[in-house]
Amino acid sequence: MLNADTTYRALVNLRATTTTGDAEGAILTTAKVSVTEPALKETLKHFQGAIQQIPPMYSALKHQGKALYEYARNGINIERPPRTVTIYSIELISFKEDQFEIDVSCSKGTYIRTLSEDIGNALGCGAYMAGLRRLATAQFMLDKAFRLEQLGAMNAEERDQSLLPVDAILESLPKVSLDDTATHFLLQGQAVWQSGINLAGFLRLYSENGDFLGIGEQADDGKIAPKRLVTTKQ
């Protein structure tokens, strides 16, 4: 999940910049540049794909063992090298005068505050992020979530049925099905051989009947070694 792609909805204010890049900071600059919706849409196109971002000073990134925001609060600016991130899509949700909303699907490490500022700079008027909501991380969608009061109104069976399967978090990993013999020895903690498998990195492992077994990794000798296995309580 640490490497998962994420989707956000961001509210961005135009014609001003702040010390933090969001609404919590003090206003640094203001401008009266007029922005049209067609100009905004055209500008957003230039931020799709692989782009360079300089991480904000008000972030948890570490420099010599301290978070950057600690330096920023003391008025110290640390030079930060740009990093490549990927913006898979930007969709304009709403626009009015000096404020707009966008949905952004992006890779790990993307700062929406920095993206907001960069869009404002490209428009020539400045901008800062006024609000942010995470809509999805990997396949976990906010619109499919349950509120606590909804769960409280369910009985135990309904709550159980609302749970995602234990392997839902692993859908980005390659899936490997093991035969009965390999499954038996894997569950004893042994590395097993399965023909036709040549995959690097972590694997999600299943028995022939589709039961999720856990996570494994293929070694240089071709055998699949268990890394984390699921304990099934009967």
N, C-alpha and C positions, 0 to 999 in steps of 0.2 A: 504493500500500500504506500510505502514511502516514495516509490517511483511512479505512482499512478497519475494518470492525467486527471485534470480537474476542470469543472465548468463553474463559472461565477456569473452573477448578475451585479453589475457595478453602476452606481449613480455617480455621474461626473459633472462637476460645476466648471463652467468656462469663465474666462476673463479674469482669473485670479490664480495665484500660486501661494502655497503655504510652506512653512518650515519643515513639515513632516510629510508633505505630499497628500495628506488627507485632512478631514475637517477638524481634527484635534489640534492642528498646528496654528501658529499665528500667521496672518496674511503677510506675505512678502511683497507681492506686486499685484497691481490691477491694470486692466486694459479695457478699452471700449471697442475692440475690433468686432465687427458684425460677422457672424457665422451663419451660413445657410445650410439647410439639410442636405442638398446635393453636394456641397463642398465637404461636409462632414463625412458623408458616405464614401466619397472618393478618397478622402484621407484615410479612412479605416481600412481600405483595401491594401494600402501600403504597409500595414502592420500585420498582415497575415503571412504565415510561413515562418521560416527561421529568421529571427531578428536578434539584434544585440541589445542587451539591457545592462545598465550599470545599477547594481543593487543599491537601495536607499540606505542612507546613514541610519535612519530609524528602522532598524531590522535586527533580528537575532543572530545574524552572521557574526562569527567570531574573528577577532584580530588580536593576536598575542594573548589568547585566553579570555578576552573580554568581549561581550556583545557590542556591536557597533553602536546601538542606541545609548550605551553607557558613555561612550565618547561624545556622541552628539549632544547629550544632555549637559555635558561639560564644555560645550562650544568647540570641540575638537573635531576637525574633519580628516578622515582617513581616505587616502586614495584607494579606489576600488576598481579593479580591472573589469571590463565588460564581459558578460557571459552570454552564450548563445542559448536562447529558449525558443520554443516553437508555439506559435499561435495557430491552432488548427482552424478556428473560425471566429469571426466577430460579427454579431448580428445587432443592428440598431433596433432597439425595442421602442424607444420614444425619444422625441426631441421637441424642445420648446425654448426659444430665445437663448438662454445661457446655461441650459442644463440638458443632459441626455442620459439615457440608460442603454447599456449594451450587455449582451450575453457573450462571454468569452470562454472558449474551450482551449485549454493550453496545457503545456507540459509541466512537469515538475520544475520548481525553481522560478516560476514566473511571478513577478510582482505586479499586481494590478494597479497599485499606486503609481509605480514607475510608468506603466503603460498609459495611464491617464495623463500624467505629466507630459510624456512624449507626444501624445496626440495633441495636447494643448499647444506644445511648442511648434508642432508641424502646422497647426492652424494659425499660428502667430499671435495668439491671445493668452496663452497659458491656461492651465487647468489643474484641478486637484480632485481626488476621489472623495465624494461626499457620503458614500454608503457602499456596503459590500455584503453580498449573500452568496454562500456556496450552494450551488444547485446540485452538484454531483461530484463524487470522487470514484473513479473507476465505474463500476456498474451500480453503485449505491446512489439512488436518486432521491432528492428531497421530496418530490411529488409522490413518491411511493412510501414515504415514512409515515409512522403513526404518532400522534400526539399522546402524551401521558393520560389525558382524560379519555381518549379513545381506548387505550389499553385497559384502563380502569373499568370501562363499561363492558369489557369482554369477559367471558368465562375462561377457565384454564385451557380448555381445548381450543378455543378461538385464538387465544394468545399463542399457543404452540403452533398453530397453523399459520400465524403471521410471521413466524421466524423464517429467515432465509436459511438454506442449508449451510452446513459448516464449511463447505468448499466454495461458497459464493465469492469469498474474498480472493480466490486463487484463479479466477477464470482467465487471467492473462498468461498463465503458465501452460506449457504443452501438456496434453492429456495422454497418459499411457495406461493401457489395460494389461493386466498381468494374468497369466493362466493360473489354474488352481494350485499347481505345485509351487510356482514363484510366489504366489500370495502367501502360502503356508510358511515358507522360509523367511519371507520379508517380515511377516508379523512376529517372527522369532528374533528379529534384529539382524538378520543376515543379508548380505548383498546377494542379488539374484541376477540370473541371465534371462533376457527376453529377446528373442530373435527379431531382427528388423528395426531395432531402435538405435538411432545415432543422433542424440540431441545433447546440446550443451546447456548448462545451467540447471536450475531446479525444475522438477517435474511433478505434476500432480498424478497420483497413482490410484488406480481403481482395480477391483477384482473383476472377474469375467461377468459376474451378475450386476455390475455397476455400483457396488459399494465403494465409497471413498475410503481409501486406506491411509493417506497422508502424503507427505512430500518426500521425494527422493532425488538423488543426483547420480548421473552416470559417470563412472570412473573411467580412467584411461583404458582399463582392460575390458570395457564394454558392459560390465556388471552395474546394476542399479543398486545403490546403497541407500538405506532409509536414513532420513534426516529428522523428520518429525512424523510420528504415527498417531492415528486416532485410536483412542481406547473406546470400544463400544460396550456400553453397560446393558446387559440383557434384562 
